[in-house]
Amino acid sequence: MYTKKLWIFLEFSEALHISRVDIVRKVSLEGEASDERRLYRVTVSLPLLHKEPGYFILYFCAAFFYPKTANYRKKRLIKKGVMNIMGFKSDIEIAQETTMAPITEIADKAGIDRKYLEQYGNYKAKIDYNLLREKEGEDGKLILVTAINPTPAGEGKTTTSVGLADGMSRLGKKVMVALREPSLGPVFGVKGGAAGGGYAQVVPMEDINLHFTGDFHAIGAANNLLAAMIDNHIFQGNALNIDPRKITWKRCVDMNDRQLRNVVDGLGGKTNGMPREDGYDITVASEIMAVLCLARDITDLKERLSKIIIGYTYGKIAEQKPVTAGDLNAQGAMAALLKDALKPNLVQTLEKTPAIVHGGPFANIAHGCNSVTATKMCLKLADYTITEAGFGADLGAEKFLDIKCRMAGLTPSAVVIVATVRALKYNGGVAKADLNNENLEALEKGIPNLLKHVSNIKNVYKLPCVVAINAFPTDTKAELDFVEAKCKELGVNVALSEVWAKGGEGGIKLAEEVIRLVEEPNDFTYAYELEGSIEDKLNQIVQKVYGGKKVVLTANAQKQAKQLEALGFGNCPICVAKTQYSLTDDQTKLGAPTDFEVTVRNLKISAGAGFIVALTGEIMTMPGLPKVPAATKIDVDESGKITGLF
């Protein structure tokens, strides 16, 4: 037991946000500290001080004593100016402490007949896609959640999506949330993401961030089955005349492993196959992931799989012919492996709102949205469907609107653009360590990033939108007022979101604005039409969505564009792979630059998915691990309880 008097400063609030903080006062702390559990019992006594009525929060981070344990959560407020905090809990601690409802109850709440439910234990289930064919009634309203360009300061799209759904549920609305599946969290160096945080999460969180229901493993198996059939075909005589030097299909694994980017396989003699250069992508960058996400049903899935181009035949460029998975007769077996993976996964939020988590991460290299099947199922079951797209609105939202909505015939009713004051100041040139200080000058420099995304949604796609400010305790009234005023100049309202700390209660204001917005008329349109050259469509994306001057195709990309157009793929939509951190292809250029060029170094057809992938900058389809991967902090005890998956 110890007692200590000290000053508490706001720099401990970096990763946490509850409400606006108006006080920093000398406090007395008493408690026990455990290095094993890293929990502290703290008693804080102080006078209640208010700058604004209704906004009193004392913010304390136990990491003051143990700097490596900064991810703590609010426990409870005590009346009369005394607050007891038993640590600030991590996301996994909050998730594990909740009492989940049996998944059958969640299914009943969503209106899912038990005959469509395939349980994976007590708290997760798959939904038979036949529900879509057999369920009658009109579709509900579709709400897209997107954001400004990501920064190290954090934004909180998934957290906002979950909290918004819970907020709408508290208002008595029949609502569901559709989210992407995270990749295998520990090997990525961080939590997989896409599960939310604080008191706005989907659960069971550790299951969702790890193996879940095996969808990604099925995708990897289907991908690698095709790879095996390619090499076996060559080994067995190569009747299709496949040029091993022109194979575009890669193997994949749900793992960040730089060692696998470029490999040579088939070594060790004739019986081991034909030696050739090969490589691995992460599973989520596989075309199989995009095919799964965009397929309408099992028949469409099989047809898309058959169209996948795996490489080209021997001969001069003019003589080369594409070879497909259908040519290898692989589509049936691949579809069989993916049969169950195509079924959306039903889980719940902390507040028991039905949630579907299915497919689609990484908008900088792939589709970046949850599956079409999941979205349509939510629309069929609920009056309001909340969904999100990966990274900033220049990536995830652009692909959601220009690719997914176009292919699936979807029309969003409203868009939520998530931002934080901290991230906008970071865009204005403030170092991460100094983001807690009020800085209106930096905010003015950084806010063009938000305004560009708002303008895109409102003026390019012609959709009603609202800006959700994900509240941090360091946000000042002056900063919040500044953001609100700038957004109103564009005719867009701002809603303060406090869902991280308060769950659905903190999302009610945002929910009310969204409910109002969806009734407004919209004239949804795409950023570009499919007719026209590949370069023309890329120019429209660069100019309209990114705010740049033009696209520049390298000599290699120019040759690829001509070849793709000659093969009949010129009218496909474009899936641009670029950094998520900037509107440009240079991650260091923050804010909203103008008069820049975007260089495309490679063009590849994903014929199964139905789009052309344009690679820009230094985007990699097989990233590496950081110096200290999150896997080093993850453990499981004798009872099977996981810790460290933050």
Residue pairs with C-beta under 8 A, 6 or more apart in sequence:
1 30
1 31
1 32
2 30
2 31
2 33
3 28
3 29
3 30
4 28
4 29
5 26
5 27
5 28
5 29
6 26
6 27
6 29
6 64
7 24
7 26
8 24
8 25
8 27
8 59
8 60
8 64
9 24
10 21
10 24
10 59
10 436
10 473
10 474
11 433
11 436
12 59
12 60
12 61
12 63
12 64
12 70
13 21
13 59
13 61
13 436
13 472
13 473
13 474
14 70
14 432
14 435
14 436
15 70
15 71
15 154
16 59
16 61
16 70
16 71
16 72
16 73
16 88
16 472
16 473
16 500
17 420
17 470
17 471
17 472
17 473
17 498
17 500
17 501
18 57
18 59
18 74
18 471
18 473
18 498
18 500
18 501
18 502
19 55
19 57
19 471
19 473
19 498
19 501
20 51
20 52
20 55
20 57
20 471
20 473
20 475
20 476
20 477
20 480
21 57
21 58
21 59
21 473
21 474
22 49
22 50
22 51
22 52
22 55
22 56
22 57
23 46
23 49
23 56
23 58
25 46
25 47
25 49
26 46
27 44
27 45
27 46
28 43
28 44
28 45
29 42
29 43
29 44
30 41
30 42
30 43
31 40
31 41
31 42
31 43
32 40
32 41
33 39
33 40
33 65
33 66
35 66
38 62
38 66
38 69
38 87
39 62
39 86
39 87
40 62
40 65
40 85
40 86
40 87
41 84
41 85
41 86
42 60
42 62
42 84
42 85
42 86
43 82
43 84
44 58
44 60
44 82
44 83
44 84
44 85
45 81
45 82
46 58
46 81
47 81
48 56
48 81
49 56
50 56
51 477
52 477
57 473
58 83
59 473
60 83
60 85
60 88
61 70
61 72
61 88
62 69
62 72
62 85
62 87
62 88
63 69
63 70
63 72
71 88
71 90
71 91
71 646
72 87
72 88
72 89
72 90
73 87
73 88
73 89
73 90
73 93
73 94
73 198
74 85
74 88
74 501
75 84
75 85
75 86
75 87
75 88
75 89
76 83
76 84
76 85
77 83
78 84
89 97
90 646
91 191
91 195
91 196
91 197
91 198
91 201
91 205
91 646
92 205
92 206
92 642
92 643
92 644
92 645
92 646
94 198
94 199
94 201
94 350
95 201
95 203
95 204
95 205
95 206
95 350
96 205
96 206
96 641
98 203
98 350
100 122
100 123
100 203
100 204
100 348
101 348
101 352
102 122
102 123
103 117
103 119
103 122
103 123
103 124
103 125
103 346
103 347
103 348
104 114
104 117
104 119
105 352
106 346
106 347
106 348
106 352
106 354
107 114
107 117
107 125
107 346
107 354
109 352
109 354
110 176
110 346
110 354
110 381
110 382
111 381
112 127
112 131
112 346
112 381
113 131
115 128
116 127
116 128
116 130
116 131
117 125
117 126
117 127
117 128
117 346
118 125
118 126
118 127
118 128
118 340
118 343
119 125
120 126
120 213
120 345
123 203
123 204
123 207
123 347
123 348
124 204
124 207
124 212
124 213
124 345
124 346
124 347
125 345
125 346
126 213
126 340
126 343
126 344
126 345
126 346
127 343
127 344
127 345
127 346
127 356
127 377
128 343
129 297
129 298
129 342
129 343
129 344
129 373
129 377
131 377
131 380
132 297
132 373
132 376
132 377
132 380
133 297
135 380
135 381
137 380
139 376
139 379
139 380
140 174
140 378
140 379
140 380
140 381
140 382
140 383
140 384
140 385
141 383
141 384
141 385
141 413
141 414
141 518
142 375
142 379
142 385
142 387
142 410
142 411
142 412
142 413
143 164
143 384
143 385
143 386
143 387
143 412
143 413
143 414
143 415
143 416
143 514
143 518
144 387
144 388
144 389
144 397
144 400
144 401
144 412
144 414
144 415
144 416
145 157
145 160
145 161
145 164
145 386
145 387
145 388
145 389
145 415
145 416
145 418
145 468
146 157
146 388
146 389
146 392
146 393
146 396
146 397
146 400
146 415
146 416
146 417
146 418
146 453
146 457
147 155
147 156
147 157
147 391
147 392
147 393
147 417
147 418
147 419
147 453
148 155
148 392
148 393
148 417
148 418
148 419
148 423
148 424
148 427
148 449
148 450
148 453
149 391
149 392
149 394
149 427
149 449
149 453
149 580
149 581
149 582
149 583
149 590
150 391
150 392
150 423
150 580
150 581
151 423
151 426
151 427
151 581
151 590
152 426
152 432
153 420
153 422
153 423
153 425
153 426
153 432
153 435
154 420
154 422
154 423
154 470
155 418
155 419
155 420
155 423
155 470
156 197
156 418
156 420
156 470
156 497
156 500
157 388
157 418
158 179
158 193
158 194
158 195
158 196
158 197
158 388
159 196
159 197
159 198
159 200
159 201
159 470
159 499
159 500
160 200
160 416
160 418
160 468
160 470
160 497
160 499
160 507
160 510
161 177
161 179
161 196
161 386
161 387
161 388
161 416
162 177
162 179
162 196
162 200
162 201
162 202
162 349
162 353
162 355
162 499
163 196
163 199
163 200
163 497
163 499
163 500
163 503
163 504
163 506
163 507
163 510
164 177
164 386
164 416
164 468
164 497
164 499
164 507
164 510
164 511
164 514
165 175
165 176
165 177
165 349
165 353
165 355
165 386
165 504
166 200
166 349
166 350
166 351
166 353
166 499
166 503
166 504
166 507
167 499
167 504
167 505
167 506
167 507
167 508
167 510
167 511
168 175
168 384
168 386
168 507
168 511
168 514
168 515
169 175
169 351
169 353
169 504
170 351
170 504
170 505
170 508
170 511
171 508
171 511
171 512
171 515
173 383
173 384
173 511
173 515
174 382
174 383
174 384
175 353
175 382
175 383
175 384
175 385
175 386
176 353
176 354
176 355
176 356
176 378
176 381
176 382
176 384
176 385
176 386
177 202
177 349
177 353
177 354
177 355
177 356
177 378
177 385
177 386
177 387
178 355
178 356
178 357
178 358
178 370
178 374
178 375
178 377
178 378
178 385
178 386
178 387
179 194
179 195
179 202
179 355
179 356
179 357
179 358
179 370
179 387
179 388
180 194
180 357
180 358
180 359
180 360
180 361
180 368
180 369
180 370
180 388
180 390
181 194
181 208
181 212
181 215
181 216
181 345
181 357
181 358
181 359
181 360
181 361
181 370
182 191
182 192
182 193
182 194
182 195
182 208
182 209
182 361
183 192
183 216
183 254
183 282
183 283
183 284
183 361
183 362
184 192
184 209
184 210
184 211
184 216
184 254
184 255
185 191
185 192
185 193
185 209
185 210
185 630
185 645
186 210
186 629
186 630
186 631
186 634
186 645
187 254
187 255
187 256
187 257
187 625
187 629
187 631
188 256
188 623
188 625
188 629
188 630
189 256
189 625
189 626
189 628
189 629
189 630
189 631
190 630
191 209
191 630
191 645
191 646
192 208
192 209
192 361
193 361
194 208
194 357
194 361
195 201
195 202
195 205
195 208
195 209
195 357
196 202
196 349
197 500
198 499
198 500
198 501
198 503
199 350
199 499
199 500
199 501
199 502
199 503
199 506
200 349
200 350
200 499
200 500
200 503
200 504
200 506
200 507
201 349
201 350
202 208
202 347
202 348
202 349
202 355
202 357
203 347
203 348
203 349
203 350
204 347
205 645
206 642
206 645
208 347
208 357
209 645
210 642
210 645
211 217
212 345
212 357
213 340
213 345
214 340
214 341
215 292
215 341
215 345
215 358
215 359
216 254
216 283
216 284
217 254
218 337
218 338
218 340
218 341
219 252
219 283
219 286
219 288
219 289
219 292
219 338
219 341
220 252
220 253
220 254
220 283
220 286
221 337
222 288
222 305
222 334
222 337
222 338
223 251
223 252
223 283
223 286
223 287
223 288
224 251
224 252
225 330
225 333
225 334
225 337
226 249
226 308
226 310
226 325
226 328
226 330
226 334
227 249
227 250
227 251
227 278
229 328
229 330
230 242
230 247
230 249
230 310
230 311
230 328
231 265
231 266
231 273
231 274
231 276
232 273
233 239
233 240
233 242
233 328
234 242
234 244
234 273
234 274
235 273
235 274
240 313
240 323
240 327
240 328
241 313
241 314
242 310
242 311
242 312
242 313
242 314
242 323
243 311
243 312
243 313
243 314
243 315
243 320
244 274
244 276
245 276
245 277
246 311
246 312
246 313
246 314
246 320
247 276
247 278
247 310
247 311
248 309
248 310
248 311
248 312
248 604
249 308
249 310
249 311
250 278
250 279
250 280
250 281
250 286
250 621
251 278
251 279
251 280
251 281
252 280
252 281
252 282
252 283
252 285
252 286
252 288
253 260
253 280
253 282
253 283
254 282
254 283
254 284
255 282
256 282
256 622
256 623
256 624
256 625
257 280
257 622
257 624
257 625
258 622
258 623
258 624
258 625
260 279
260 280
260 622
261 279
261 280
261 620
261 622
262 277
262 278
262 279
263 277
263 278
263 279
263 280
264 275
264 276
264 277
264 278
265 273
265 275
265 276
265 278
266 272
266 273
266 274
266 275
266 276
267 275
279 622
280 622
281 621
281 622
282 362
282 621
282 622
282 623
283 289
284 360
284 361
284 362
284 365
284 366
285 362
285 365
285 366
285 621
285 622
286 366
287 308
287 606
287 608
287 609
288 305
288 334
288 338
288 608
289 359
289 360
289 366
289 367
290 366
290 367
290 575
290 606
290 608
290 609
290 611
291 301
291 304
291 305
291 308
291 608
291 609
292 301
292 338
292 341
292 342
292 359
292 371
293 359
293 360
293 367
293 369
293 370
293 371
293 372
293 404
294 304
294 367
294 371
294 372
294 403
294 404
294 407
294 408
294 609
294 610
295 301
295 304
295 342
295 371
295 372
295 373
296 372
296 373
296 376
296 408
297 373
298 335
298 339
298 342
301 335
301 338
301 342
302 331
302 332
302 334
302 335
303 331
304 608
304 609
304 610
305 325
305 326
305 330
305 331
305 334
305 335
305 338
305 608
306 324
306 325
306 326
306 331
306 608
307 324
307 325
307 326
307 607
307 608
308 324
308 325
308 606
308 607
308 608
309 322
309 323
309 324
309 605
309 607
310 323
310 324
310 325
310 328
311 322
311 323
312 320
312 321
312 322
312 323
313 319
313 320
313 321
313 323
314 320
315 321
317 559
317 563
322 567
322 607
324 607
325 331
325 334
325 608
342 371
342 373
343 373
344 356
344 358
344 371
344 373
344 374
344 377
345 356
345 357
345 358
346 354
346 355
346 356
347 355
347 356
347 357
348 354
348 355
349 355
350 503
351 503
351 504
353 504
354 381
354 382
356 370
356 374
356 377
356 378
357 370
357 374
358 370
358 371
358 373
358 374
359 370
359 371
359 374
360 366
360 367
360 368
360 369
360 370
360 371
360 390
361 368
361 390
362 368
362 390
363 369
363 389
363 390
363 391
363 395
363 396
363 399
363 580
364 390
364 391
364 395
364 577
364 578
364 579
364 580
364 619
365 577
365 619
365 620
365 621
366 575
366 577
367 399
367 403
367 404
367 575
367 609
368 389
368 390
368 391
368 395
368 396
368 399
368 400
369 375
369 387
369 388
369 389
369 390
369 396
369 399
369 400
369 404
370 387
370 388
372 404
372 407
372 408
372 410
375 385
375 387
375 404
375 408
375 410
376 408
376 410
378 385
378 387
379 385
384 514
384 515
384 518
387 400
388 396
389 395
389 396
389 397
389 399
389 400
390 396
390 580
391 580
392 453
392 580
392 583
393 417
393 453
393 456
393 457
394 453
394 456
394 545
394 546
394 583
395 576
395 578
395 580
397 415
397 453
397 456
397 457
398 456
398 527
398 541
398 545
398 576
399 575
401 412
401 461
401 524
401 526
401 527
402 526
402 527
402 528
402 541
402 573
402 574
403 573
403 575
403 611
404 410
405 411
405 412
405 524
405 526
406 526
406 530
406 573
407 573
407 610
411 522
411 524
412 463
412 522
412 524
413 464
413 517
413 518
413 522
414 463
414 464
414 465
414 466
414 514
414 517
414 518
414 520
414 522
415 457
415 461
415 463
415 464
415 465
415 466
416 465
416 466
416 467
416 468
416 510
416 514
417 450
417 453
417 454
417 457
417 465
417 466
417 467
417 468
418 467
418 468
418 470
418 497
419 450
419 467
419 468
419 469
419 470
419 483
420 469
420 470
420 472
420 475
421 443
421 469
421 472
421 474
421 475
421 479
421 480
421 483
422 435
422 472
422 474
422 475
423 446
424 443
424 446
424 447
424 449
424 450
424 483
425 435
425 439
425 442
425 443
425 446
426 432
426 435
426 446
426 590
427 445
427 446
427 447
427 448
427 449
427 590
427 591
428 439
428 441
428 442
428 443
428 444
428 445
428 446
428 447
428 590
428 591
429 442
429 445
429 446
429 590
430 439
430 442
430 446
435 474
436 474
437 474
438 476
438 478
438 479
440 478
440 479
440 482
443 479
443 482
443 483
444 482
445 591
446 590
446 591
447 482
447 483
447 486
448 591
448 592
449 583
449 590
449 591
449 592
450 467
450 483
450 486
450 487
451 486
451 487
451 490
451 592
452 547
452 583
452 592
454 465
454 467
454 487
454 490
454 492
455 490
456 544
456 545
457 463
457 465
458 464
458 465
458 490
458 491
458 492
460 525
460 527
460 544
460 545
461 524
461 525
461 526
461 527
462 522
462 523
462 524
462 525
463 522
463 524
464 517
464 518
464 520
464 522
465 492
465 517
466 492
466 493
466 494
466 495
466 510
466 513
466 514
466 517
467 483
467 487
467 492
467 493
467 494
467 495
468 494
468 495
468 497
468 510
469 475
469 480
469 483
469 494
469 495
469 496
469 497
470 497
470 500
471 496
471 497
471 498
471 500
471 501
471 506
480 494
480 496
483 494
484 494
487 493
487 494
488 494
493 513
495 509
495 510
495 512
495 513
496 509
496 510
497 506
497 507
497 509
497 510
498 505
498 506
498 507
499 506
499 507
499 510
500 506
527 540
527 541
527 544
527 545
528 536
528 537
528 540
528 541
528 544
528 574
530 537
530 571
530 572
530 573
531 571
532 570
532 571
533 561
533 565
533 570
534 561
534 564
534 565
534 570
534 574
534 603
534 612
535 551
535 553
535 561
537 573
537 574
538 551
538 553
538 574
538 576
538 598
538 600
538 614
539 550
539 551
541 551
541 574
541 576
542 548
542 549
542 550
542 551
542 597
542 598
543 549
543 550
546 583
546 584
546 596
546 598
547 583
547 592
547 593
547 594
548 583
548 584
548 593
548 594
548 595
548 596
548 597
548 598
549 594
549 595
549 596
549 597
550 597
550 598
551 597
551 598
551 599
551 600
552 597
552 598
552 599
552 600
553 561
553 599
553 600
553 603
554 599
554 600
554 601
556 601
556 602
557 600
557 601
557 602
557 603
557 614
560 602
560 603
560 604
561 603
564 570
564 603
564 605
564 612
567 605
569 605
569 607
569 612
572 605
572 610
572 611
572 612
573 610
573 611
573 612
574 611
574 612
574 614
575 606
575 609
575 611
575 612
575 613
575 614
576 614
576 616
577 613
577 614
577 615
577 616
577 619
578 585
578 598
578 616
578 617
578 619
579 585
579 586
579 587
579 616
579 617
579 618
579 619
581 587
581 590
582 588
582 589
582 590
582 593
583 589
583 592
583 593
584 593
584 596
584 598
585 598
585 599
585 616
585 617
586 596
586 617
587 617
589 596
598 616
599 616
599 617
600 614
600 615
600 616
601 615
601 616
602 614
602 615
603 612
603 613
603 614
603 615
604 612
604 613
604 615
605 612
605 613
606 612
606 613
630 644
630 645
630 646
633 644
633 646
634 642
634 643
634 644
634 645
635 642
635 643
635 644
636 642
636 643
637 643
